């Protein structure tokens, strides 16, 4: 039987490739800051998480069928895939967070959160929402770069204040 008769939603092969490459590229942009700053996870894990999330999203779109959506995708199945991907990526991100022994300091929390965000970016690309994925990437890069500088300035200012007291 032809896929159209089965109610299955198929995306053109080149569109699939474009989505995979875009997801990996956006993951690279977010992870580049982590690599430059020699953080626990560099750009490659960020790329792979985004790529994997995109792949899972596209797979459910390709296999999903049902009368619920205009493209034949059953929202229940999409929700289940998203739930599994989000939970799995959260577990991976938690692995990047390390508690310094003998203190309450956490290291890697931004990297862990970044891993979670690129998973969302990858899923967003997988569902074909390119503008949203690019916007999220820009915001994530701004958070890492600009607010990283702000964090360093605040830390220096706090140290100066502590030395004066």
ChimeraX commands (.cxc) that place a marker at each C-alpha (Angstrom):
marker #1 position 0.00,0.00,0.00 radius 0.5
marker #1 position 1.11,3.54,-0.59 radius 0.5
marker #1 position 2.02,5.62,2.49 radius 0.5
marker #1 position -0.73,8.13,1.67 radius 0.5
marker #1 position -3.33,5.40,1.94 radius 0.5
marker #1 position -2.02,4.39,5.34 radius 0.5
marker #1 position -2.27,7.96,6.61 radius 0.5
marker #1 position 1.48,8.09,7.24 radius 0.5
marker #1 position 3.29,11.43,7.02 radius 0.5
marker #1 position 6.49,11.25,5.00 radius 0.5
marker #1 position 9.04,14.05,4.68 radius 0.5
marker #1 position 11.21,14.42,1.60 radius 0.5
marker #1 position 14.69,12.88,2.02 radius 0.5
marker #1 position 16.50,16.18,1.49 radius 0.5
marker #1 position 14.28,17.85,4.08 radius 0.5
marker #1 position 15.23,15.10,6.55 radius 0.5
marker #1 position 18.93,15.66,5.85 radius 0.5
marker #1 position 18.52,19.43,6.17 radius 0.5
marker #1 position 16.82,19.04,9.55 radius 0.5
marker #1 position 19.57,16.75,10.85 radius 0.5
marker #1 position 22.34,19.09,9.69 radius 0.5
marker #1 position 20.55,22.16,11.07 radius 0.5
marker #1 position 19.99,20.50,14.45 radius 0.5
marker #1 position 23.66,19.49,14.68 radius 0.5
marker #1 position 24.77,22.96,13.59 radius 0.5
marker #1 position 22.61,24.70,16.17 radius 0.5
marker #1 position 23.87,22.30,18.85 radius 0.5
marker #1 position 27.42,23.21,17.76 radius 0.5
marker #1 position 26.72,26.93,18.20 radius 0.5
marker #1 position 25.44,26.42,21.73 radius 0.5
marker #1 position 28.23,23.99,22.69 radius 0.5
marker #1 position 31.04,26.09,21.19 radius 0.5
marker #1 position 31.09,28.34,24.25 radius 0.5
marker #1 position 31.55,25.29,26.47 radius 0.5
marker #1 position 34.50,24.14,24.34 radius 0.5
marker #1 position 36.16,27.55,24.29 radius 0.5
marker #1 position 35.90,27.73,28.09 radius 0.5
marker #1 position 37.20,24.15,28.55 radius 0.5
marker #1 position 34.01,23.05,30.27 radius 0.5
marker #1 position 33.30,19.37,31.01 radius 0.5
marker #1 position 31.35,18.85,27.80 radius 0.5
marker #1 position 32.47,20.45,24.55 radius 0.5
marker #1 position 30.57,21.09,21.37 radius 0.5
marker #1 position 30.43,17.46,20.20 radius 0.5
marker #1 position 28.03,16.20,22.92 radius 0.5
marker #1 position 25.84,19.27,22.34 radius 0.5
marker #1 position 25.77,18.50,18.61 radius 0.5
marker #1 position 24.97,14.85,19.20 radius 0.5
marker #1 position 22.18,15.53,21.70 radius 0.5
marker #1 position 20.55,18.00,19.32 radius 0.5
marker #1 position 21.01,15.60,16.41 radius 0.5
marker #1 position 19.56,12.69,18.39 radius 0.5
marker #1 position 16.56,14.67,19.57 radius 0.5
marker #1 position 15.92,15.76,15.98 radius 0.5
marker #1 position 16.20,12.17,14.83 radius 0.5
marker #1 position 13.68,10.95,17.42 radius 0.5
marker #1 position 11.27,13.72,16.48 radius 0.5
marker #1 position 11.47,12.96,12.78 radius 0.5
marker #1 position 11.18,9.24,13.36 radius 0.5
marker #1 position 7.88,9.60,15.20 radius 0.5
marker #1 position 6.66,11.98,12.49 radius 0.5
marker #1 position 7.56,9.45,9.82 radius 0.5
marker #1 position 5.99,6.52,11.63 radius 0.5
marker #1 position 3.08,8.22,13.38 radius 0.5
marker #1 position -0.36,7.88,11.91 radius 0.5
marker #1 position -3.87,8.71,12.99 radius 0.5
marker #1 position -6.72,11.07,12.25 radius 0.5
marker #1 position -5.82,13.64,14.92 radius 0.5
marker #1 position -3.45,15.92,13.02 radius 0.5
marker #1 position -3.70,17.41,9.56 radius 0.5
marker #1 position -0.56,15.48,8.63 radius 0.5
marker #1 position -1.75,12.22,10.17 radius 0.5
marker #1 position 0.43,12.39,13.29 radius 0.5
marker #1 position -1.11,11.16,16.52 radius 0.5
marker #1 position -0.36,13.81,19.17 radius 0.5
marker #1 position -0.35,11.16,21.91 radius 0.5
marker #1 position 2.57,9.37,20.27 radius 0.5
marker #1 position 4.41,12.65,19.72 radius 0.5
marker #1 position 3.92,13.53,23.38 radius 0.5
marker #1 position 5.25,10.15,24.47 radius 0.5
marker #1 position 8.37,10.51,22.34 radius 0.5
marker #1 position 8.94,14.05,23.59 radius 0.5
marker #1 position 8.51,12.92,27.19 radius 0.5
marker #1 position 11.07,10.14,26.77 radius 0.5
marker #1 position 13.59,12.36,25.00 radius 0.5
marker #1 position 13.24,15.16,27.55 radius 0.5
marker #1 position 13.70,12.75,30.46 radius 0.5
marker #1 position 16.69,11.04,28.89 radius 0.5
marker #1 position 18.40,14.31,28.06 radius 0.5
marker #1 position 17.73,15.59,31.57 radius 0.5
marker #1 position 19.50,12.51,32.93 radius 0.5
marker #1 position 22.47,13.18,30.64 radius 0.5
marker #1 position 22.57,16.84,31.68 radius 0.5
marker #1 position 22.48,15.88,35.34 radius 0.5
marker #1 position 25.60,13.80,34.74 radius 0.5
marker #1 position 27.44,16.98,33.74 radius 0.5
marker #1 position 26.74,18.57,37.13 radius 0.5
marker #1 position 29.36,17.82,39.75 radius 0.5
marker #1 position 29.25,18.82,43.39 radius 0.5
marker #1 position 32.65,19.93,44.66 radius 0.5
marker #1 position 33.72,17.76,47.57 radius 0.5
marker #1 position 33.64,19.49,50.93 radius 0.5
marker #1 position 31.52,22.42,49.70 radius 0.5
marker #1 position 28.09,23.33,48.42 radius 0.5
marker #1 position 29.47,24.53,45.07 radius 0.5
marker #1 position 28.02,22.98,41.95 radius 0.5
marker #1 position 30.06,22.80,38.78 radius 0.5
marker #1 position 28.66,22.15,35.35 radius 0.5
marker #1 position 25.12,23.28,35.99 radius 0.5
marker #1 position 25.15,25.59,32.94 radius 0.5
marker #1 position 26.50,22.75,30.81 radius 0.5
marker #1 position 23.82,20.39,32.13 radius 0.5
marker #1 position 21.11,22.95,31.40 radius 0.5
marker #1 position 22.63,23.58,27.97 radius 0.5
marker #1 position 22.44,19.89,27.13 radius 0.5
marker #1 position 18.76,19.95,28.01 radius 0.5
marker #1 position 18.18,23.05,25.85 radius 0.5
marker #1 position 19.93,21.62,22.78 radius 0.5
marker #1 position 17.73,18.55,23.11 radius 0.5
marker #1 position 14.75,20.86,22.82 radius 0.5
marker #1 position 16.38,22.65,19.89 radius 0.5
marker #1 position 16.94,19.34,18.14 radius 0.5
marker #1 position 13.34,18.27,18.68 radius 0.5
marker #1 position 12.12,21.63,17.44 radius 0.5
marker #1 position 14.15,21.27,14.24 radius 0.5
marker #1 position 12.88,17.70,13.91 radius 0.5
marker #1 position 9.32,18.98,13.93 radius 0.5
marker #1 position 10.23,21.56,11.29 radius 0.5
marker #1 position 9.92,24.68,13.45 radius 0.5
marker #1 position 13.12,26.29,12.15 radius 0.5
marker #1 position 12.58,29.89,13.25 radius 0.5
marker #1 position 11.81,28.77,16.80 radius 0.5
marker #1 position 14.91,26.56,16.87 radius 0.5
marker #1 position 17.17,29.35,15.58 radius 0.5
marker #1 position 15.67,31.82,18.06 radius 0.5
marker #1 position 16.24,29.38,20.93 radius 0.5
marker #1 position 19.83,28.87,19.77 radius 0.5
marker #1 position 20.47,32.62,19.73 radius 0.5
marker #1 position 19.03,33.00,23.22 radius 0.5
marker #1 position 21.09,30.06,24.52 radius 0.5
marker #1 position 24.30,31.45,23.03 radius 0.5
marker #1 position 23.55,34.88,24.56 radius 0.5
marker #1 position 22.97,33.21,27.93 radius 0.5
marker #1 position 26.29,31.37,27.73 radius 0.5
marker #1 position 28.40,34.19,26.31 radius 0.5
marker #1 position 26.92,37.47,27.56 radius 0.5
marker #1 position 25.64,36.27,30.89 radius 0.5
marker #1 position 28.85,34.28,31.40 radius 0.5
marker #1 position 30.72,37.59,31.26 radius 0.5
marker #1 position 28.16,39.15,33.61 radius 0.5
marker #1 position 28.61,36.23,36.02 radius 0.5
marker #1 position 32.39,36.71,36.03 radius 0.5
marker #1 position 32.00,40.44,36.67 radius 0.5
marker #1 position 29.61,39.80,39.55 radius 0.5
marker #1 position 32.01,37.21,41.01 radius 0.5
marker #1 position 34.92,39.69,40.80 radius 0.5
marker #1 position 32.82,42.41,42.40 radius 0.5
marker #1 position 31.74,40.05,45.18 radius 0.5
marker #1 position 35.36,39.06,45.83 radius 0.5
marker #1 position 36.37,42.74,46.00 radius 0.5
marker #1 position 33.57,43.45,48.46 radius 0.5
marker #1 position 34.54,40.47,50.61 radius 0.5
marker #1 position 38.18,41.62,50.72 radius 0.5
marker #1 position 37.16,45.11,51.90 radius 0.5
marker #1 position 35.12,43.74,54.81 radius 0.5
marker link #1:1,2 radius 0.2
marker link #1:2,3 radius 0.2
marker link #1:3,4 radius 0.2
marker link #1:4,5 radius 0.2
marker link #1:5,6 radius 0.2
marker link #1:6,7 radius 0.2
marker link #1:7,8 radius 0.2
marker link #1:8,9 radius 0.2
marker link #1:9,10 radius 0.2
marker link #1:10,11 radius 0.2
marker link #1:11,12 radius 0.2
marker link #1:12,13 radius 0.2
marker link #1:13,14 radius 0.2
marker link #1:14,15 radius 0.2
marker link #1:15,16 radius 0.2
marker link #1:16,17 radius 0.2
marker link #1:17,18 radius 0.2
marker link #1:18,19 radius 0.2
marker link #1:19,20 radius 0.2
marker link #1:20,21 radius 0.2
marker link #1:21,22 radius 0.2
marker link #1:22,23 radius 0.2
marker link #1:23,24 radius 0.2
marker link #1:24,25 radius 0.2
marker link #1:25,26 radius 0.2
marker link #1:26,27 radius 0.2
marker link #1:27,28 radius 0.2
marker link #1:28,29 radius 0.2
marker link #1:29,30 radius 0.2
marker link #1:30,31 radius 0.2
marker link #1:31,32 radius 0.2
marker link #1:32,33 radius 0.2
marker link #1:33,34 radius 0.2
marker link #1:34,35 radius 0.2
marker link #1:35,36 radius 0.2
marker link #1:36,37 radius 0.2
marker link #1:37,38 radius 0.2
marker link #1:38,39 radius 0.2
marker link #1:39,40 radius 0.2
marker link #1:40,41 radius 0.2
marker link #1:41,42 radius 0.2
marker link #1:42,43 radius 0.2
marker link #1:43,44 radius 0.2
marker link #1:44,45 radius 0.2
marker link #1:45,46 radius 0.2
marker link #1:46,47 radius 0.2
marker link #1:47,48 radius 0.2
marker link #1:48,49 radius 0.2
marker link #1:49,50 radius 0.2
marker link #1:50,51 radius 0.2
marker link #1:51,52 radius 0.2
marker link #1:52,53 radius 0.2
marker link #1:53,54 radius 0.2
marker link #1:54,55 radius 0.2
marker link #1:55,56 radius 0.2
marker link #1:56,57 radius 0.2
marker link #1:57,58 radius 0.2
marker link #1:58,59 radius 0.2
marker link #1:59,60 radius 0.2
marker link #1:60,61 radius 0.2
marker link #1:61,62 radius 0.2
marker link #1:62,63 radius 0.2
marker link #1:63,64 radius 0.2
marker link #1:64,65 radius 0.2
marker link #1:65,66 radius 0.2
marker link #1:66,67 radius 0.2
marker link #1:67,68 radius 0.2
marker link #1:68,69 radius 0.2
marker link #1:69,70 radius 0.2
marker link #1:70,71 radius 0.2
marker link #1:71,72 radius 0.2
marker link #1:72,73 radius 0.2
marker link #1:73,74 radius 0.2
marker link #1:74,75 radius 0.2
marker link #1:75,76 radius 0.2
marker link #1:76,77 radius 0.2
marker link #1:77,78 radius 0.2
marker link #1:78,79 radius 0.2
marker link #1:79,80 radius 0.2
marker link #1:80,81 radius 0.2
marker link #1:81,82 radius 0.2
marker link #1:82,83 radius 0.2
marker link #1:83,84 radius 0.2
marker link #1:84,85 radius 0.2
marker link #1:85,86 radius 0.2
marker link #1:86,87 radius 0.2
marker link #1:87,88 radius 0.2
marker link #1:88,89 radius 0.2
marker link #1:89,90 radius 0.2
marker link #1:90,91 radius 0.2
marker link #1:91,92 radius 0.2
marker link #1:92,93 radius 0.2
marker link #1:93,94 radius 0.2
marker link #1:94,95 radius 0.2
marker link #1:95,96 radius 0.2
marker link #1:96,97 radius 0.2
marker link #1:97,98 radius 0.2
marker link #1:98,99 radius 0.2
marker link #1:99,100 radius 0.2
marker link #1:100,101 radius 0.2
marker link #1:101,102 radius 0.2
marker link #1:102,103 radius 0.2
marker link #1:103,104 radius 0.2
marker link #1:104,105 radius 0.2
marker link #1:105,106 radius 0.2
marker link #1:106,107 radius 0.2
marker link #1:107,108 radius 0.2
marker link #1:108,109 radius 0.2
marker link #1:109,110 radius 0.2
marker link #1:110,111 radius 0.2
marker link #1:111,112 radius 0.2
marker link #1:112,113 radius 0.2
marker link #1:113,114 radius 0.2
marker link #1:114,115 radius 0.2
marker link #1:115,116 radius 0.2
marker link #1:116,117 radius 0.2
marker link #1:117,118 radius 0.2
marker link #1:118,119 radius 0.2
marker link #1:119,120 radius 0.2
marker link #1:120,121 radius 0.2
marker link #1:121,122 radius 0.2
marker link #1:122,123 radius 0.2
marker link #1:123,124 radius 0.2
marker link #1:124,125 radius 0.2
marker link #1:125,126 radius 0.2
marker link #1:126,127 radius 0.2
marker link #1:127,128 radius 0.2
marker link #1:128,129 radius 0.2
marker link #1:129,130 radius 0.2
marker link #1:130,131 radius 0.2
marker link #1:131,132 radius 0.2
marker link #1:132,133 radius 0.2
marker link #1:133,134 radius 0.2
marker link #1:134,135 radius 0.2
marker link #1:135,136 radius 0.2
marker link #1:136,137 radius 0.2
marker link #1:137,138 radius 0.2
marker link #1:138,139 radius 0.2
marker link #1:139,140 radius 0.2
marker link #1:140,141 radius 0.2
marker link #1:141,142 radius 0.2
marker link #1:142,143 radius 0.2
marker link #1:143,144 radius 0.2
marker link #1:144,145 radius 0.2
marker link #1:145,146 radius 0.2
marker link #1:146,147 radius 0.2
marker link #1:147,148 radius 0.2
marker link #1:148,149 radius 0.2
marker link #1:149,150 radius 0.2
marker link #1:150,151 radius 0.2
marker link #1:151,152 radius 0.2
marker link #1:152,153 radius 0.2
marker link #1:153,154 radius 0.2
marker link #1:154,155 radius 0.2
marker link #1:155,156 radius 0.2
marker link #1:156,157 radius 0.2
marker link #1:157,158 radius 0.2
marker link #1:158,159 radius 0.2
marker link #1:159,160 radius 0.2
marker link #1:160,161 radius 0.2
marker link #1:161,162 radius 0.2
marker link #1:162,163 radius 0.2
marker link #1:163,164 radius 0.2
marker link #1:164,165 radius 0.2
view
